[in-house]
Amino acid sequence: MNGKLNLRALAGIAVSTATLLALIPLGSANADPAQLNMGTNTDTTTITITGPAGSLEGHSFKAVKIGDYDNATGNASDHSLASVSVSTVAGVKTDAAAALHSVDSSSPGAGYDGNPVGEVASRWLGYSAASYTNTDKDETSNSGTAANAWNGNLRKFVTNLAAQTDFNTSMGSSSITAGPGGASDTSVQFTGVEPGIYVIEDVTARGVGGSSAHKNSIPMLVSTGIKLKDDATAYMSIGGQALGTVSIKKDEPSVAKALDGSNNDPSVGGTLHYKLTGSVPLTTGYTHYVYTLADNPSQPGLTYNNDAVVKVGNTTLTVGTQYTVDATHMYASPNGASTRYIVFDLTPSIMSFHYQDPITVTYSMKVNDNAAGGALQNGVTLGYSNNPGNQPSSDSSQTGTDGNGDGQVTDCSASGAPSGCTNGSITNNVVPGSSNSGSTAYMRHFDLINEKKIDNSGLEGAKFQVVDSTGHVINFLKMGNGSYKKSVSQSAATGSDPSASAAGTDLTVYAGTAGSSSGDDPISSGQLRVDGLADGDYTVKEVAAAPGFSGTFLPSTKVTLKGNASAPATDAFTNTADVWGLIAAHSTLTDVGMTQNNAVIVWNINSVSQLPLTGGAGVILALLIVVALAIIAAVLIMTRRRLNKQ
């Protein structure tokens, strides 16, 4: 028996990733529809896939015919179809019957033996609405709403049909291909199409087109119009709705990462707060959907604080049931070289939320003693299902099964994926420092050079302390000769010398053979590297002069650290002159470097005569001389009085 579609039994079934199976609403029939003269008089037609610019870029589609039009009636007044009779294409009868039966065990029903597509066309609308009367095979929970329609019986039938091995095998010889579209294209078209009902499959290969990772569209069902040869009349609508067109939306899931709030401290011992944002993907056609967010620290200097808060909309999810956190794949040792991840896995609950609901994950990391300095960059890797015909059998993301131990969801589409990889997922990396620059924090350093005032040659043995804006003397660890980095531990006694494993406050300048340096590492006498700091103000004071030099005149300066405005990753500083004139000021922002012009220069003297007699120091010295002369004069007066009394 043929499946008969009329204005009360839909023929034109257009499905999109946006509206999925929101089927064509039905109107009232014209009074006198006429039988169309089909057969050899039927011409080929077209199927058009539309979408916003960029949504079709690189995507290729195949159309597989599953239903033939045996006869039809049309309305002469507006050249619209009134009804169509449908029979199942011989090559897909078995697959279509199996897919139909998998959704409803009572199908194919009486009168549709050998014509499963006819039953679908006549009786399956996908969901119910006020204007639809064929609702016996509808998804009726919350009937009439698009959200439930997307997961209705018709959607399940199309998905199950497209997933069958036999159907996919025959697709190559019985299909036509359209695409790929370009970045500015808003449509691709199948031409030379025989009238009928088609399944449209997105067969884009991973990595093709403008994106290295994409999400394939779900299988779509579309009915064509009918064009007659004798008068070139085209019947391209039914019930006021267009036939032969299907629309898709660009639905590649994405994630963004940024530093969260203003309370971020990238210095060693400080805390960085992060926020991941995404949205619930389209999960239509899936029974289980993989969705993981993997934080990718740039170095082993960041420690996860185990404080994640995961929300979908305004709902805070429960860890262990609605999502899991895997931090076991962080750096295995303090100096681990391989990349490690913290994986937030929403696979267990992602299908329970509404499409495009906002997803946020907030958490923090502590900057530890292994931080290498410079840019603390973090990326994020999104793993998500891409193939409704290849999905896991449970709410499992299959993380780490590629053998790399990185904790990420396995990319089953990638070359070298393990055999039996069945999550149908791909990954999309947000690269640190590019589109993800909002998550990059900068650890700062400055350089200091201690010199003789008389000839600017480097000195050995001087010690310095660094005080933060709260008055706390900062503890450091020794990284090398003349090189120090702030320590997580700030409990060491003031005045102790740092070592590689014990924190201290007194920083000793480079001691060794004097030479010249154009780089950033201390290699000459008197040079000092101070690292592991955040942007801000610091007081740097000399606490012990080089042996043989005056301990009376120990200078200090305020150093302000920040990124250069034109290059935020470049450490830059200003500093004040000291009262004795033994530290030269940098009043404009200067890039840090171990050179005379790019470092804080501190002079030591071994004679008062070397002290500049200008500015505040000159006034103080002048006063000291006046006081000294007054004392000498007083002594002379007292002596004279004693002599006069004798």
C-alpha positions in Angstrom: 0.0 0.0 0.0 1.3 3.4 -0.9 1.6 6.1 1.8 -0.7 8.9 0.9 0.3 12.4 2.0 -2.2 15.3 1.8 -2.8 18.5 3.6 -3.6 16.5 6.7 -0.7 14.0 6.2 2.5 15.8 5.5 4.6 15.1 2.4 7.3 17.8 2.6 9.4 17.0 5.6 12.2 19.5 6.0 14.5 19.1 8.9 17.2 21.5 10.2 19.7 21.5 13.0 18.0 24.6 14.3 14.4 23.4 14.1 15.1 19.7 13.5 11.7 18.0 13.1 9.5 21.0 13.5 7.4 19.8 10.6 5.5 21.8 8.1 2.2 23.2 9.5 -0.8 22.2 7.5 -3.3 24.5 5.9 -6.7 24.0 4.2 -6.8 22.3 0.8 -7.9 24.1 -2.4 -11.3 23.0 -3.6 -10.4 21.1 -6.8 -6.8 19.7 -6.8 -6.1 18.0 -10.1 -4.1 14.8 -10.8 -0.6 15.6 -12.1 0.6 13.9 -15.2 3.8 12.4 -13.8 5.8 9.4 -15.1 7.9 10.3 -18.1 6.6 13.8 -17.9 8.4 14.4 -14.5 11.6 16.5 -14.7 14.4 16.6 -12.2 14.5 19.2 -9.5 16.8 20.5 -6.7 17.5 20.2 -3.0 19.0 23.3 -1.4 20.8 23.4 2.0 20.9 26.9 3.5 22.5 28.5 6.5 24.2 31.6 7.7 27.6 32.5 6.1 30.3 30.2 7.4 27.9 27.5 8.5 28.5 25.5 5.3 32.2 26.2 5.0 34.0 22.9 4.2 31.0 20.8 4.7 30.0 18.1 2.2 26.6 16.5 2.1 25.1 13.4 0.5 21.5 12.8 -0.4 20.1 9.3 -0.3 16.7 8.7 -1.8 14.4 6.6 0.4 10.9 7.4 -1.0 9.5 7.6 -4.5 6.6 9.7 -5.5 4.1 7.4 -7.3 1.4 10.0 -8.1 0.4 13.5 -6.9 -2.3 16.1 -7.1 -1.8 19.8 -7.4 -3.6 23.1 -7.1 -3.7 25.1 -10.4 -4.2 28.4 -8.6 -0.9 28.6 -6.9 1.0 25.5 -8.3 1.2 23.9 -4.8 0.9 20.2 -4.1 -2.3 18.9 -2.5 -1.2 15.3 -2.0 1.5 12.8 -2.8 1.6 9.0 -2.7 4.9 7.5 -1.5 6.5 4.1 -1.9 9.8 2.9 -0.4 12.9 2.7 -2.6 13.7 -1.0 -3.1 17.3 -0.8 -1.9 16.4 0.7 1.5 13.3 -1.3 2.4 15.1 -3.6 4.8 17.0 -0.9 6.6 14.0 1.5 6.7 11.8 -1.3 8.2 14.4 -2.1 10.8 14.8 1.6 11.8 11.1 2.0 12.0 10.7 -1.1 14.1 13.5 0.0 16.5 11.5 3.1 17.3 8.1 1.5 17.5 7.8 -2.3 17.8 4.3 -2.2 16.3 5.6 -0.7 13.0 5.5 -1.2 10.1 1.7 -1.2 10.7 -1.1 -2.9 8.9 -1.2 -2.0 5.2 2.4 -0.8 5.1 4.2 -4.1 4.7 7.1 -3.5 2.3 6.5 0.3 2.5 8.0 1.6 5.7 8.8 5.0 4.2 5.1 5.2 3.2 4.1 4.7 6.8 6.5 7.4 8.0 5.2 9.8 5.4 1.6 9.1 6.1 1.5 8.7 9.9 4.6 10.1 11.5 4.7 13.8 12.1 7.3 13.7 14.9 5.3 15.8 17.4 1.8 17.0 17.9 0.5 20.5 17.5 -3.0 22.1 17.3 -3.1 22.0 13.5 -1.8 18.5 13.2 -4.3 15.5 13.3 -1.9 12.6 12.5 -0.5 12.2 16.0 -0.6 8.5 16.5 3.2 8.2 16.2 4.1 11.5 17.8 6.3 12.2 20.8 3.5 13.5 23.0 5.3 14.5 26.2 5.1 18.3 26.3 3.6 18.0 22.9 3.7 21.0 20.6 7.0 22.3 22.0 10.0 22.4 19.7 12.4 21.2 22.4 10.6 17.9 22.6 9.8 17.7 19.0 13.6 17.5 18.3 13.7 14.2 20.1 10.5 12.8 18.6 9.9 9.5 16.9 10.6 10.8 13.4 14.0 12.1 14.5 14.8 8.7 16.1 13.8 7.0 12.9 16.1 9.2 10.7 19.0 8.8 13.1 18.6 5.0 13.4 18.3 4.6 9.6 21.4 6.7 8.9 23.4 4.8 11.5 22.9 1.4 10.0 25.9 -0.2 8.3 24.0 -1.5 5.3 22.5 2.0 4.7 25.9 3.6 4.9 27.4 1.0 2.6 24.8 1.5 -0.1 24.9 5.3 0.3 28.1 5.6 -1.9 26.4 4.1 -5.0 23.0 5.5 -4.6 23.6 9.1 -3.5 24.4 12.5 -4.9 26.9 14.9 -3.4 26.8 18.7 -2.7 29.5 20.9 -1.3 31.8 21.9 0.1 30.6 25.5 0.7 32.9 28.4 1.1 33.3 30.9 4.0 30.8 33.3 2.5 28.4 30.8 1.1 24.9 30.7 2.5 23.7 27.7 0.4 24.8 24.5 -1.4 22.6 22.7 -3.8 21.9 19.2 -5.2 20.9 19.4 -8.9 19.4 16.7 -11.1 17.4 15.3 -8.3 14.6 12.8 -9.0 11.5 13.8 -7.0 11.0 11.9 -3.7 12.0 11.8 -0.1 15.7 11.9 0.8 17.9 11.5 3.8 20.6 14.2 3.8 23.9 13.2 5.6 26.8 15.5 6.5 29.8 13.5 5.3 32.5 16.2 6.0 35.9 14.7 6.8 37.5 16.1 9.9 40.0 18.9 9.3 38.4 19.9 6.0 37.3 23.5 5.5 37.9 26.6 7.6 38.0 24.9 10.9 40.3 22.1 12.2 37.4 20.8 14.3 33.7 20.9 13.3 30.5 19.3 14.3 28.7 17.3 11.6 25.0 18.0 11.1 22.6 15.4 12.2 20.9 13.4 9.4 18.1 15.4 7.9 14.9 14.3 6.1 13.6 16.4 3.2 10.9 16.0 0.5 11.3 17.6 -2.9 8.9 19.4 -5.1 7.7 18.1 -8.5 8.5 19.7 -11.8 6.6 18.7 -15.0 8.2 18.7 -18.4 5.3 19.5 -20.6 4.6 23.0 -19.3 7.6 23.4 -17.0 5.3 23.9 -14.0 7.1 23.5 -10.7 5.1 22.4 -7.6 7.5 23.5 -4.9 5.3 23.9 -1.8 2.6 22.1 0.2 0.3 23.7 2.7 2.1 27.0 2.3 5.6 25.6 3.1 8.5 25.2 0.7 9.7 21.8 -0.5 13.2 20.8 -1.4 14.9 23.1 1.1 16.5 22.4 4.4 18.3 24.8 6.8 21.1 24.3 9.2 22.8 26.4 11.8 26.4 26.7 12.5 26.5 24.5 15.6 30.2 23.9 16.3 30.5 23.9 20.1 33.0 26.4 21.5 34.5 27.3 24.8 36.3 30.4 26.0 38.7 30.9 29.0 39.6 34.0 30.9 41.0 35.1 34.2 38.0 35.6 36.5 37.7 38.9 38.4 40.4 41.3 39.5 41.7 39.4 42.5 44.5 37.6 40.6 48.0 37.3 41.8 50.5 35.8 39.4 53.4 36.0 41.8 54.8 32.8 43.4 52.4 31.8 46.2 49.6 33.8 44.6 46.3 32.5 43.3 44.9 32.8 39.8 41.1 32.5 39.3 39.8 31.1 36.0 36.4 30.9 34.2 35.4 28.6 31.4 32.3 29.5 29.4 30.4 27.5 26.9 26.8 26.5 26.1 24.8 23.3 26.0 25.3 21.8 22.5 22.7 20.4 20.3 22.3 16.7 21.4 19.5 15.7 19.1 20.1 12.3 17.6 22.2 11.1 20.6 21.5 8.7 23.4 24.8 9.6 25.1 26.8 12.7 24.4 30.4 13.4 25.3 31.2 16.9 26.7 34.5 17.6 28.5 36.5 20.7 29.3 40.2 20.1 29.9 42.3 22.9 31.4 45.7 22.9 29.9 48.3 24.6 32.2 51.3 26.0 30.4 53.8 24.7 33.0 54.1 22.7 36.2 54.0 25.9 38.2 50.3 25.8 38.7 48.5 23.7 41.3 44.7 23.1 41.1 43.0 24.2 44.3 40.2 21.6 44.0 37.5 24.3 44.3 35.6 24.1 41.0 32.0 25.4 40.7 30.1 24.1 37.7 26.9 25.7 36.6 24.4 25.3 33.8 22.2 28.3 33.7 21.5 29.1 37.4 21.8 25.5 38.5 25.0 24.4 40.4 25.9 20.9 39.4 26.8 18.2 41.9 30.3 16.8 41.5 30.5 13.0 41.3 27.0 12.6 39.8 26.3 15.4 37.3 30.0 15.9 36.5 33.4 14.6 37.5 36.8 16.3 37.9 40.0 14.4 37.0 43.1 16.1 38.3 45.2 13.0 38.4 46.7 13.9 35.1 48.4 17.0 36.4 52.2 17.0 36.3 53.4 13.8 37.8 56.4 15.4 39.4 57.4 19.0 40.1 59.5 19.1 37.0 57.3 17.0 34.8 57.9 17.8 31.1 54.8 16.4 29.5 51.5 18.3 29.2 48.9 17.5 31.8 45.2 18.4 32.2 42.4 19.0 34.6 39.3 17.5 33.1 35.8 18.7 33.9 33.6 16.0 32.5 29.9 17.0 32.0 29.1 13.9 30.0 26.9 12.3 32.7 24.4 15.1 32.6 24.8 17.2 29.5 21.8 15.7 27.8 19.5 16.7 30.6 19.9 20.4 29.9 18.4 22.7 27.3 20.1 23.6 24.1 22.2 26.8 24.4 21.9 27.1 28.2 25.1 28.8 29.4 27.8 26.6 31.0 30.3 28.2 33.4 33.2 26.5 35.3 35.0 28.6 37.9 38.1 27.4 39.8 41.5 28.6 40.9 45.1 27.6 40.8 48.0 28.4 43.1 51.3 29.5 41.6 53.9 27.2 43.1 57.7 27.2 43.4 58.1 25.4 40.0 56.7 28.3 38.1 59.2 29.2 35.4 58.3 32.9 35.3 57.1 35.0 32.5 53.7 34.3 30.9 51.5 31.8 32.8 49.4 30.7 29.9 46.5 28.4 30.0 44.6 26.8 27.3 41.4 24.7 27.3 40.5 21.7 25.2 36.8 21.0 24.4 35.9 17.4 23.7 32.5 16.8 22.2 30.5 14.2 20.2 30.6 14.7 16.5 28.9 11.6 15.0 25.4 10.5 16.1 26.1 7.2 14.4 29.1 6.5 16.5 28.6 7.2 20.2 29.4 5.6 23.5 27.1 3.0 24.9 26.9 4.8 28.3 27.5 8.3 29.7 31.3 7.7 29.5 33.6 10.1 27.8 36.4 7.5 27.4 39.0 9.9 28.7 42.6 8.9 28.4 42.0 5.7 26.4 44.5 6.9 23.7 47.3 5.8 26.0 48.9 9.2 26.3 47.8 9.6 29.9 46.8 13.2 29.2 43.4 12.8 30.7 41.6 14.3 27.7 38.7 12.8 25.9 39.9 10.5 23.2 39.6 12.0 19.7 38.2 9.0 17.8 38.5 10.9 14.5 42.2 11.5 14.8 44.8 9.3 13.2 46.2 6.8 15.6 43.1 6.6 17.7 42.8 3.2 19.4 40.8 0.5 17.8 37.3 0.2 19.1 37.2 3.9 20.0 33.4 4.5 20.0 32.7 7.9 21.5 32.5 9.5 18.1 34.2 12.6 19.5 36.6 15.2 18.3 38.5 17.9 20.2 38.9 21.6 19.7 41.9 23.3 21.3 41.8 27.0 22.4 45.4 28.0 22.0 47.0 30.0 24.9 48.2 33.4 23.9 46.0 33.9 20.8 42.2 33.9 21.0 42.7 32.7 24.6 44.9 35.6 25.7 42.4 36.6 28.3 43.5 33.7 30.5 47.2 34.7 30.4 48.8 36.2 33.5 52.3 37.5 33.8 54.9 36.9 36.5 57.4 39.8 36.6 61.0 40.2 37.3 63.5 43.1 37.5 67.3 43.3 37.2 69.8 45.2 39.4 73.5 45.9 38.9 75.7 46.9 41.9 78.7 49.0 40.8 81.6 51.1 42.1 80.7 54.8 41.9 84.1 55.8 40.7 84.4 53.6 37.6 81.0 51.7 37.2 82.7 48.3 37.5 80.8 45.5 39.1 81.1 44.6 42.8 80.8 41.4 44.7 79.3 40.6 48.1 76.6 43.2 48.4 73.1 42.1 49.7 69.7 43.4 49.1 66.2 42.9 50.4 62.8 43.4 48.7 59.8 44.7 50.6 56.2 44.5 49.3 53.6 47.3 49.5 52.4 46.0 52.9 55.9 46.4 54.4 56.6 42.6 54.4 60.2 41.6 53.6 59.8 39.0 50.8 61.4 35.6 51.1 63.1 34.1 48.0 64.7 30.9 46.8 68.0 30.9 45.1 67.8 29.8 41.5 71.5 30.3 40.7 74.4 32.7 41.1 72.8 36.1 41.6 69.4 34.8 40.6 66.4 34.6 43.0 62.7 33.8 42.7 60.0 34.5 45.3 59.2 31.5 47.5 55.8 30.1 48.3 57.0 29.9 51.9 57.1 33.4 53.5 58.0 32.2 57.1 61.8 32.3 56.9 63.5 34.6 59.4 64.4 38.0 58.0 68.1 38.3 57.4 68.7 34.7 56.3 70.4 33.8 53.0 68.2 31.9 50.6 69.3 28.6 49.2 67.8 26.4 46.5 65.5 24.7 49.0 65.3 27.1 52.0 63.7 30.5 51.7 65.5 33.7 52.9 65.4 37.4 52.4 69.1 38.5 51.8 69.8 38.4 48.1 73.5 38.4 47.2 74.6 39.8 43.8 76.5 37.7 41.3 80.1 36.8 42.5 82.5 35.6 39.8 84.7 36.7 37.0 83.6 40.1 35.8 82.5 40.4 32.2 79.8 41.9 30.0 76.3 40.7 29.5 73.7 41.6 26.9 71.2 39.0 28.1 69.0 38.6 31.1 70.9 36.1 33.2 73.4 37.3 35.8 76.9 36.5 34.5 79.0 39.4 35.7 79.9 40.7 39.2 77.3 42.8 40.8 74.3 41.6 38.7 71.1 40.5 40.4 67.9 38.9 39.0 64.7 39.2 41.2 61.9 37.0 39.8 58.5 35.6 40.8 56.7 38.9 41.4 53.4 40.4 40.4 52.7 43.9 39.0 53.0 46.5 41.7 55.3 48.6 43.9 58.3 47.2 45.8 61.0 48.8 48.0 64.5 47.6 47.2 67.1 48.3 49.8 70.8 47.5 50.2 71.4 45.8 53.6 75.1 45.0 53.3 77.6 46.8 51.1 80.3 45.0 49.2 83.4 44.4 51.4 85.6 47.5 51.6 82.7 49.9 50.8 80.9 52.2 53.2 78.0 50.7 55.2 76.9 54.2 56.3 75.4 55.1 53.0 73.1 52.2 52.0 70.7 53.3 49.3 67.1 52.2 48.7 64.5 52.8 45.8 60.9 52.1 45.0 60.6 49.9 42.0 57.2 49.7 40.1 56.8 46.6 37.9 54.3 46.3 35.1 54.0 45.1 31.5 55.0 47.5 28.7 51.8 49.0 27.3 52.8 48.0 23.7 53.9 44.5 24.8 52.2 43.3 28.0 54.3 40.1 28.0 57.5 42.3 28.3 58.5 43.1 31.9 59.1 46.8 32.4 59.8 49.0 35.4 60.3 52.5 36.8 62.3 53.3 39.9 63.0 56.3 42.1 66.4 57.9 42.9 67.6 57.5 46.5 68.3 60.4 48.8 72.1 59.9 48.6 72.1 60.0 44.8 73.5 56.4 44.6 70.6 55.0 42.6 69.7 56.5 39.2 66.0 57.0 38.5 64.1 55.6 35.6 61.1 57.9 35.5 59.6 56.5 32.3 58.7 52.8 31.8 61.8 50.9 30.8 62.0 47.3 29.6 63.9 45.0 32.0 67.3 43.8 30.9 70.7 43.2 32.4 72.3 46.4 30.9 73.2 49.8 32.2 70.1 51.3 30.6 67.6 48.6 31.5 68.4 47.7 35.1 68.3 49.4 38.5 71.9 50.7 38.9 73.1 50.9 42.6 76.4 52.6 43.3 78.6 51.9 46.4 81.3 54.3 47.7 84.4 53.8 49.9 84.9 57.5 50.6 82.5 60.4 51.5 84.2 62.4 48.8 82.6 60.1 46.2 79.1 61.0 47.4 77.3 63.4 45.1 76.8 66.9 46.7 73.6 67.6 44.9 69.9 67.4 45.9 68.9 66.1 49.2 72.1 64.3 49.9 74.1 67.5 49.3 71.9 69.4 51.7 72.4 66.7 54.4 76.1 66.7 53.9 76.2 70.5 54.0 74.3 70.4 57.3 76.7 67.7 58.6 79.7 70.0 57.7 78.0 72.9 59.5 77.4 70.8 62.5 81.0 69.5 62.4 82.3 73.1 62.1 80.1 74.2 65.0 81.4 71.4 67.1 85.0 72.3 66.2 84.3 75.9 67.0 82.8 75.0 70.4 85.8 72.8 71.2 88.1 75.7 70.4 86.1 78.1 72.5 86.2 75.8 75.5 89.9 75.2 75.1 90.5 78.9 74.9 88.5 79.6 78.1 90.5 76.9 80.0 93.7 78.5 78.8 92.6 82.0 79.9 91.8 80.7 83.4 95.3 79.3 83.9 
